[in-house]
Amino acid sequence: MDRQTAGLGQDPDANGFFGRYGGMFLPPQLEEPFAEIIEAYHRIANDATFINELRMIRKTFQGRPTPVYHARNLSLKNGGAQIYLKREDLNHTGAHKLNHCMGEGLLAKFMGKKKLIAETGAGQHGVALATAAAYFGLDCEIHMGEVDIAKQQPNVLRMRLLGAKVVPVTFGLRTLKEAVDSAFEAYLADPKNAIYCIGSVVGPHPFPLMVRDFQKVVGIEAREQFLEMTGNLPDAICACVGGGSNAMGLFSGFLNDPTVGIYGVEPLGRGPGVGDNAATMSYGREGVIHGFRCYLLQNEDGSPAPVYSCASGLDYPGVGPEHCYLKDAGRVSYVSCTDGECRDAFFQLCRLEGIIPALESAHAVAFALKKAREVGRGTILVNLSGRGDKDMDYVIENWGIGEA
Ligand SMILES: *Cc1c(COP(=O)(O)O)cnc(C)c1O
């Protein structure tokens, strides 16, 4: 199964569609600025100066390559399959998000932009983008709902320390959805000097393509490292899926390896009820959100349904278009883990390996543990997308310190 015959791991068509999904559903005023971004991205994607600068940044600023680690204690405890972790928690700022934020910042610089604009929910994308803005000497404006600002003080302070302006959003429910609207409006007001930077493989074309390309480094490194460590490819790989950027990064390195089983792990939260999870692939149906077509958790009238997960980075009602395409093509299996399974994996990783994972990443670990117990042999490579310092307050308040 090569790239061509499989028809997988390819770029979207000229209109940004991966099969039925993706595209550009834009207000007329944004058509020209987006055309400009597409043109610039295709130019720099083949430009040696850009690629070399990005390589240098990854090595000297981000601390890449991040290692692959064999979690022996965790493997032993869970019945035999050997579990390996791609340590994106060791990337600068503690998660994979900086991989695409540095790419977006570099693109902005090449395009002569002065300002990066984005929204943030829990603040993780905001912190990564503020870091990129500081590095490139660009202004940075992060739109954030008032409710989230109150809940996420440490990240608000981080963004401000890094020099970003945090704009409180005071209308509607004052959370992520309104923050997106507010950030889009700010971008509409000044598309010449500013660029809008999306935080995952979502949004209108070319962002799902561009963010995936910037995250590909995870899969390329991991494949090489795993082969070097074990002499083989992993039997299975998995990653958590919110919008789907860390998953696309890892998966893109292995899509054309037919022996490798690929699993995207969505949050099942409190269970299958409406508003109790954010398992878009299991319970969503096709719809349009934030300028692109995808599986979508939606109400009868097509508006986005309420979503929930203990991991705030996973509670998005849509999902990246390439994931939707890979699901329909049957190349990737989408599965889910509950809050409870996430909690168990979180404490196991703390106690057995000395790694405090992000709650998002603990979903991927939880699936790997289930799979390891089920198959009892072979190898599983997990993308450990981030570290869990940001989740301390939540964990202690809701789950305690994890004594049995
Ligand atoms: C934001 C975040 C995610 C979810 O985003 P994706 O685009 O689905 O990767 C996962 N893990 C961590 C640590 C995050 O911060």
Ligand as a Chemical Component Dictionary entry (heavy atoms), coordinates in Angstrom:
data_LIG
# 
_chem_comp.id                   LIG 
_chem_comp.type                 NON-POLYMER 
_chem_comp.pdbx_formal_charge   0 
_chem_comp.three_letter_code    LIG 
# 
loop_
_chem_comp_atom.comp_id 
_chem_comp_atom.atom_id 
_chem_comp_atom.alt_atom_id 
_chem_comp_atom.type_symbol 
_chem_comp_atom.charge 
_chem_comp_atom.model_Cartn_x 
_chem_comp_atom.model_Cartn_y 
_chem_comp_atom.model_Cartn_z 
_chem_comp_atom.pdbx_ordinal 
LIG C1 C1 C 0 -4.335 21.291 23.328 1  
LIG C2 C2 C 0 -3.827 19.979 23.740 2  
LIG C3 C3 C 0 -4.308 18.785 23.165 3  
LIG C4 C4 C 0 -5.429 18.748 22.171 4  
LIG O1 O1 O 0 -5.151 19.343 20.935 5  
LIG P1 P1 P 0 -4.963 18.502 19.614 6  
LIG O2 O2 O 0 -5.007 19.521 18.546 7  
LIG O3 O3 O 0 -6.069 17.507 19.517 8  
LIG O4 O4 O 0 -3.649 17.827 19.697 9  
LIG C5 C5 C 0 -3.740 17.588 23.559 10 
LIG N1 N1 N 0 -2.765 17.546 24.484 11 
LIG C6 C6 C 0 -2.282 18.652 25.068 12 
LIG C7 C7 C 0 -1.212 18.535 26.081 13 
LIG C8 C8 C 0 -2.792 19.918 24.707 14 
LIG O5 O5 O 0 -2.317 21.022 25.300 15 
# 
loop_
_chem_comp_bond.comp_id 
_chem_comp_bond.atom_id_1 
_chem_comp_bond.atom_id_2 
_chem_comp_bond.value_order 
_chem_comp_bond.pdbx_ordinal 
LIG C1 C2 SING 1  
LIG C2 C3 SING 2  
LIG C2 C8 DOUB 3  
LIG C3 C4 SING 4  
LIG C3 C5 DOUB 5  
LIG C4 O1 SING 6  
LIG O1 P1 SING 7  
LIG P1 O2 DOUB 8  
LIG P1 O3 SING 9  
LIG P1 O4 SING 10 
LIG C5 N1 SING 11 
LIG N1 C6 DOUB 12 
LIG C6 C7 SING 13 
LIG C6 C8 SING 14 
LIG C8 O5 SING 15 
# 
